[in-house]
Each structure stands twice: as C-alpha cells, then as structure tokens.
C-alpha cells in the first residue's frame, strides 16, 4: 500500500501538474506560471506533465495544482485506457494527507472521481467560456468573499446531490447551468484539498465583445487572488 504523502517543509516549491494532452497549446498554463512569477515570486513553481508524475517525486513539494484539460473525466467509465493514463494523479489525490491541493476544472473532476463521485456531462453544445456570478455559502481562506465573478469552460460537472461527494467534501458553491445543478467549489472536510470548477488563471483577451471591461478586470482580479491565497495556504508553515 502506498504511504500517505505529507508536506515537505524544507522547500518552497509548488508543482503544477499539466493535465493537457502533449503538445496541446493553451494560454492557461502559461498564465498560471506567469501569475506566480510576477505576483508570487517568493514561491517556486515547476510544471510536470501528468504522464510524468511520480508520487515519490511530489514528496518534495509544499503544494500541488491540478490544471484543467481538454480531456473529460466523464469518459473514464467507458475508456479504461484514458483512465489508466491518470492513475498516478488519482493515487496522489487519494494518498495526499496534508499537502494543499488546488484542483482546477478537470482537476476538480479528477478529485471527485478519486473520492468515488460521479462525473456527469452537460448535454449541450460547447459554445466557449462564460463569465458568471457565483455565490458562496461561506467565505474562507481560499475565497474570502461571498460573491465573486468567475470564468467557466468545461462541460463535465459534479452534482451537489452526489452522496459520495457529500461524505468527504463541504460544498461551498453551486450554480445552475443550462438546467443542471453543478458544484463550483468544494473543499475536503479533513484535508487541504480545494476544488474549483472555474478557471482562475484565464485571461479574457477575446471576451471584450461580450462583457464589460470592468467585469473582465474584476474576474481576473478574483482569479489571481485565489491563486495568491492558495500559495499562502501552502507556504504559511515555511
């Protein structure tokens, strides 16, 4: 049995696990790295592709970020090959005890799957991202607000009525989208695992025609603050 992984307090490194397919081009990963380099230079970050993850290697980290992806966890049930590609990530989520994890979008779906939650799929055409207003049950150290603006992209989702999820997680925010009730933020009841459906790292270069500049700027500010707050959660014991 794999031993639980505990936080290493001797360094200042956060691993960003890249869940995108090899050679897939996305600005989200670049944006995430740049937020750390420009806004949180006290913390080191290192990007590792999901295909290269080794649980032993991650013992050297103070925190882990699971990125989004163009893949779908909802396909794991009928695609054993895809599921096996993320076996190491699922083991990491299951075994990590006091290492803070920020699971973004696809990362949330991986987290839900690791804890036996059901990953569902919105039965709608994909029409790009949206900025939405999100109400939180309570503010906390990751999101110190009761109302924020966020960017959503993915069609996979977890229902807040999922019995296995409710056993392990405090559901902090939900949103009805296209007639589906979706979890937008859940945090583990005992471990520092923070899972969000939305993308705090998104930059809105192509949204100008759809949303006001004020709304775009505010959404980006909320996103950057969430990432900064996660870095504080990771580094507070250094």
N, C-alpha and C positions, 0 to 999 in steps of 0.2 A: 504494500500500500504506500502511495506517495505521501511523504510527510507534508504537513501544512507549512506554507511559506510564511515567514514572518519578516517584518520590516527590518532592513539593514540601516542602522542609524549612523554608519560611518561615512556615508557619502551624501551627495545632493543630486542624485540622478533620477529622472523620471523617464521611463520607457514609453514611447508612443508606438503602439502596435498597429501597423498599417494593414487594414483588412481589405484593401482594394486588390484587384487582380494584378498580376505582374504586368508592368508597362502601361497600366491604365493611368491616364493623365487626369489629375484633379487638382484644383487650386486649394481645396480644403486642407489637405495635408500640409501644403506649403504655408497656408495661412496660420495653421496651428503652430508650426515651428516658429514662424515669424513673430507671433504673439509672445512666445516665450523669450525669444532673443531680444525683442525690442521692449517688452513691458515687464518681463520677469527674468532679467539676466542673472539673478542670483541662483537660479535653478538651472541645472544642465538637463538637456533632453537628448535622447537618442532614438532614432526611428529604426524599428525592426519589422520586416515583413512577417506576416502571420505564418508563412511557410518555414520560417527560420526560428520560430520561438522555441526556446528550451527552458523548461521550468527552473532548472538549476541556475541558469544564467540570470533569471529575474530575481534571484535572492539578493542581488546586489543593488536593487532599486529601492527608492523611498515611495514610489507611486507608479501607477500604470494607467495609461489612457488607451482605450479601445476605440478606434476610429469607426466611421461609417463605412459603407461599401456599396457597390452596385450589385452585389450578390444578395440573396434572400435566404434568411434562416427558415422561412416557411417551406422552402424546398428540401430541407433536411429530412423530412419524413419520407419522401419518395426518392431521395437521391443520397444513397449511402456514401458514394464517393465524395460528394461535396461535404457531407457531414464529417467524414474522416479527415478532410483537409484541415478542419478546425478543432481536431481532437485535443491538441496541446493547449489551445486557448480555453476550451471548456474545462480541462483539468485545472488550469491556472485559476479560473474563476471559482471552481469548487474548492480548491485547496488553500487559496489565499486567506489568511486569517486577519492580520492587522495591517496589511498593505492597502492603502487607499486606492480605489479603482474608480475612474471616471469612464463610464460606458456611454458612448455617443451613438444614437440611432441604431445601426447594425450591432453595435456593442451592447445596447440595451436588449436587443433580440437574442444575442448570444447569452447574455446574463440570464434572461428569462428561461431560455432553453436549458441552461445548466442547472436551474432550480426546478426543472420539470414543468415549467409553464408552457402553455400552448401559444405558438406563434401563428397568428392569423394573417390574412391578406385582404386588403381593401379591394372590393370588386368594382373598381372604377378605372378609367383610362388614366395614365400618368400624364399630368399637364404641367410638370415643373414644380418649383418650390413656391411656398406661400409664407407670408408673414402673418402670424396670428397673435391675438392677445391671450395670455394664459394666466389663470387664477390659481394660486397655491393655497392648500389647506393651512399651512403654516410656513413662515419663513424659517430658514436655518442657516448654517454656516456656509453652505454652497450657494444658496439663492436667498439673500437676506431681504426679500420683497414678497409681498402678497400678490402683486400683479406685474407681469413682465411681457415684453414683446419677443417672440422667438421665430426662427425660421424652420419650417418643416419640409421634408423632401421625400421620405420613404413611404411605400405603400404597405409594408409589413407593420403589424401592430400587436399589442397585447391588451386583452380586455381587463378592466379593473375588477371584473367579477371572477377572474381566474382563481380557483381555490388554492392551488399550489403557490401562486404568487402571494396571495394574502397571508399565507403561513409565514413567509420569510421576509416580506417587504412592507414598509409603510408607503402607501400610495399617496404621494404628495400633490399630484396634479393630474387631472384628466381633461380630455377635450372631445366633444362630439364632432366628428368629421364625416361628412357625406352620409350621415345616419349611423355611423359606427362610434361607439364609446371607446376611446383609446387612452391608455396610460401615457402621459407625457413626462412624468418624473416619478421615480420610485427609489427609495433608499432602503438598504438592508437593515433589518431590525437590530442586528448584533454586530455586523461588520461594516467597515467604512467603504461600502460599495454604493456609488451614486450613479444611477442610470437615467439618462435623459433621451427622449425620443427625438428631440430637435437638435439643430446644429449650431452651437455657439461660435464656431470658427468661421462661419460663412461670411463672405464679403458680398455686397449687393450691387455689383457693377452693372448688372443687367436688369435691375428692378426699378430703375428710375421712372419708367413709363407707367408703372403700376402703383407705386407707393410714393408718399411724400418724402422729401429729403429728411425731414425731421423724424419720421417713422423709421426710415432706413438707419439713420445715425443712432437712434435710440436702441434699435435691435442689436446693432453691432456693439454698442457700449455694454448692454446687458450680457452679451455673449463673452466679451473679453473679461468682464468682471467675474463671470462664472469660472472661467479658466484660471484667473488670478486667485480666486478663492480656493480652488482645488489645489493649486500649488502651495497655498498657505496651510491647508489641511495636511499635505504631505510633509512639509518642512518644519512644522511647528516644534518638533521634538529634536531638531538638529542642534 
